[in-house]
Amino acid sequence: MKIPHLLILGYGNTLRSDDGVGPRLVEDLGTLRLPGVRTLICQQLSPEHSGAVALADAVIFVDAAVDDPPVVQLRELQPGPAAQLLAHAADPRTLLAFARDVFGHAPRAWWLTIPAVNLAFGEHLSPVTAAGYAEARQCIQELADKFWQARGKSGLNPPPVSCQFV
């Protein structure tokens, strides 16, 4: 019997200050050994990641964002149009479409974005992004716990978690 798992995929450039918050956070979460959670870190999303996405029961994509308002946001995703699959770099919706079209399964997915204000060369997070990191970590831990508790049941309901759900 297949054990359900949640894939947490962090991406961004760790040498560009706040842009590296996704990989840093997911690396940190990986050390917690949360039940039913697998982690994947990369600099950018690419079609090669769609196999891991297709094998998951649910996915959280974690990335830095220069959004307004500058808050941690959790967005539920649907697969994007297949026509966008020709690009080397992909966004999460494209990766979901690729998983659906090539592997026959696009899992339930969310895009968790953490505010970024400094994208200059460097390895330190700005205070805004460091605060978002802490909030996002709590949000993901809550969602992972909810996922683990819901395993074997019909679906995972939208999470009542501490970050802003949009």
KOLTORBA-440007 format. One line per field, with one value per residue (C-alpha): z, x, y; residue in one letter. Coordinates in nm, 2 decimals, decimal comma, always signed. Each point is the difference from the previous one (the first is absolute). Layout:
KOLTORBA-440007
Z: Z | ... $
X: X | ... $
Y: Y | ... $
aa: A | ... $
This chain:
KOLTORBA-440007
Z: +0,00 | -0,10 | +0,29 | -0,09 | +0,00 | -0,02 | -0,22 | +0,11 | -0,29 | +0,08 | -0,28 | -0,05 | -0,02 | +0,34 | -0,12 | -0,05 | +0,36 | +0,04 | -0,32 | +0,18 | +0,27 | -0,17 | +0,00 | +0,34 | +0,16 | -0,17 | +0,11 | +0,35 | -0,01 | -0,14 | +0,33 | +0,20 | -0,17 | +0,00 | -0,05 | -0,36 | -0,13 | -0,27 | -0,10 | -0,32 | -0,05 | -0,33 | -0,14 | -0,25 | -0,09 | -0,32 | -0,18 | +0,16 | +0,34 | -0,13 | +0,07 | +0,37 | -0,01 | -0,16 | +0,26 | +0,29 | +0,15 | +0,06 | -0,07 | +0,16 | -0,22 | +0,21 | -0,16 | +0,06 | -0,14 | -0,05 | +0,05 | +0,14 | +0,28 | +0,14 | +0,20 | -0,01 | -0,23 | -0,07 | -0,33 | -0,12 | -0,35 | -0,30 | -0,30 | -0,26 | -0,37 | -0,17 | -0,26 | +0,25 | +0,03 | -0,26 | +0,23 | +0,19 | +0,32 | +0,12 | +0,26 | +0,23 | -0,22 | -0,30 | +0,21 | +0,11 | -0,37 | -0,10 | +0,28 | -0,11 | -0,37 | +0,01 | +0,32 | +0,03 | +0,34 | +0,12 | +0,38 | +0,21 | +0,03 | +0,17 | -0,07 | +0,31 | -0,06 | +0,25 | -0,04 | -0,14 | -0,01 | -0,06 | -0,31 | -0,01 | +0,02 | +0,35 | +0,23 | +0,27 | +0,03 | +0,05 | +0,32 | -0,20 | -0,16 | +0,32 | +0,17 | -0,30 | +0,03 | +0,36 | -0,09 | -0,30 | +0,20 | +0,25 | -0,29 | -0,17 | +0,32 | +0,07 | -0,36 | +0,02 | +0,33 | -0,15 | -0,30 | +0,22 | +0,20 | -0,31 | -0,18 | -0,12 | +0,01 | -0,31 | -0,07 | +0,19 | +0,08 | -0,03 | +0,30 | +0,29 | +0,05 | +0,13 | -0,33 | -0,23 | -0,22 | -0,33 $
X: +0,00 | +0,13 | +0,05 | -0,14 | +0,26 | +0,02 | +0,27 | +0,15 | +0,19 | +0,21 | +0,16 | +0,21 | +0,36 | +0,17 | +0,27 | -0,25 | -0,09 | -0,38 | -0,05 | +0,15 | -0,27 | -0,19 | +0,30 | +0,12 | -0,34 | -0,06 | +0,35 | -0,09 | -0,33 | +0,18 | +0,20 | -0,33 | -0,08 | -0,37 | -0,21 | -0,12 | +0,21 | +0,26 | +0,21 | +0,16 | +0,22 | +0,10 | +0,11 | -0,28 | -0,30 | +0,05 | -0,20 | +0,24 | -0,17 | -0,34 | +0,06 | +0,05 | -0,31 | -0,21 | +0,10 | -0,12 | -0,35 | +0,04 | +0,26 | +0,10 | +0,22 | +0,21 | +0,14 | +0,10 | -0,23 | +0,03 | -0,38 | -0,21 | -0,11 | +0,33 | -0,16 | +0,04 | -0,27 | -0,14 | -0,18 | -0,17 | +0,11 | -0,15 | +0,21 | +0,07 | -0,04 | +0,21 | +0,12 | +0,24 | +0,20 | +0,26 | +0,19 | +0,30 | -0,09 | -0,35 | -0,24 | -0,19 | -0,31 | +0,20 | +0,17 | -0,34 | -0,12 | +0,31 | -0,06 | -0,36 | +0,07 | +0,31 | -0,05 | -0,38 | -0,02 | +0,00 | -0,02 | -0,18 | +0,25 | +0,07 | +0,24 | +0,14 | +0,18 | +0,22 | +0,06 | +0,34 | +0,15 | +0,37 | +0,10 | +0,36 | +0,29 | +0,04 | -0,10 | -0,19 | -0,37 | -0,15 | -0,20 | -0,32 | +0,08 | +0,14 | -0,34 | -0,18 | +0,22 | -0,11 | -0,37 | +0,03 | +0,17 | -0,28 | -0,26 | +0,17 | +0,03 | -0,37 | -0,09 | +0,23 | -0,16 | -0,35 | +0,11 | +0,13 | -0,32 | -0,21 | +0,19 | -0,23 | -0,30 | -0,16 | +0,21 | +0,16 | -0,22 | +0,13 | +0,22 | -0,09 | +0,36 | +0,17 | +0,11 | -0,23 | -0,20 | -0,08 $
Y: +0,00 | +0,34 | +0,24 | +0,34 | +0,28 | +0,38 | +0,14 | +0,33 | +0,16 | +0,30 | +0,20 | +0,31 | +0,12 | -0,02 | +0,24 | +0,28 | +0,08 | -0,02 | -0,19 | -0,31 | -0,01 | -0,29 | -0,24 | +0,10 | -0,05 | -0,34 | -0,11 | +0,09 | -0,18 | -0,31 | -0,02 | -0,03 | -0,34 | +0,08 | -0,31 | -0,05 | +0,30 | -0,01 | +0,30 | +0,12 | +0,30 | +0,16 | +0,33 | +0,02 | -0,22 | -0,21 | -0,27 | -0,26 | +0,06 | -0,11 | -0,36 | +0,07 | +0,22 | -0,27 | -0,26 | +0,23 | +0,01 | +0,37 | +0,26 | +0,33 | +0,22 | +0,25 | +0,31 | +0,36 | +0,27 | +0,37 | +0,03 | +0,27 | -0,03 | -0,14 | -0,29 | -0,37 | -0,14 | -0,34 | -0,05 | -0,31 | -0,09 | -0,17 | -0,13 | +0,26 | -0,03 | -0,27 | +0,25 | +0,16 | -0,33 | +0,10 | +0,23 | -0,13 | +0,18 | -0,06 | +0,14 | -0,23 | -0,01 | -0,10 | -0,28 | -0,13 | +0,00 | -0,19 | -0,26 | -0,03 | -0,03 | -0,22 | -0,21 | +0,00 | +0,17 | +0,35 | +0,01 | +0,26 | +0,29 | +0,33 | +0,28 | +0,15 | +0,33 | +0,18 | +0,38 | +0,09 | +0,35 | -0,06 | -0,19 | +0,12 | -0,25 | -0,13 | -0,28 | +0,18 | +0,06 | +0,34 | +0,06 | -0,01 | -0,33 | -0,15 | +0,08 | -0,16 | -0,30 | -0,06 | +0,05 | -0,23 | -0,27 | -0,01 | +0,00 | -0,29 | -0,20 | +0,05 | -0,10 | -0,31 | -0,10 | +0,04 | -0,20 | -0,29 | +0,00 | -0,01 | -0,28 | -0,28 | +0,23 | +0,15 | +0,31 | +0,27 | +0,30 | +0,35 | +0,05 | +0,22 | +0,11 | +0,30 | +0,16 | +0,20 | -0,23 | +0,17 $
aa: M | K | I | P | H | L | L | I | L | G | Y | G | N | T | L | R | S | D | D | G | V | G | P | R | L | V | E | D | L | G | T | L | R | L | P | G | V | R | T | L | I | C | Q | Q | L | S | P | E | H | S | G | A | V | A | L | A | D | A | V | I | F | V | D | A | A | V | D | D | P | P | V | V | Q | L | R | E | L | Q | P | G | P | A | A | Q | L | L | A | H | A | A | D | P | R | T | L | L | A | F | A | R | D | V | F | G | H | A | P | R | A | W | W | L | T | I | P | A | V | N | L | A | F | G | E | H | L | S | P | V | T | A | A | G | Y | A | E | A | R | Q | C | I | Q | E | L | A | D | K | F | W | Q | A | R | G | K | S | G | L | N | P | P | P | V | S | C | Q | F | V $
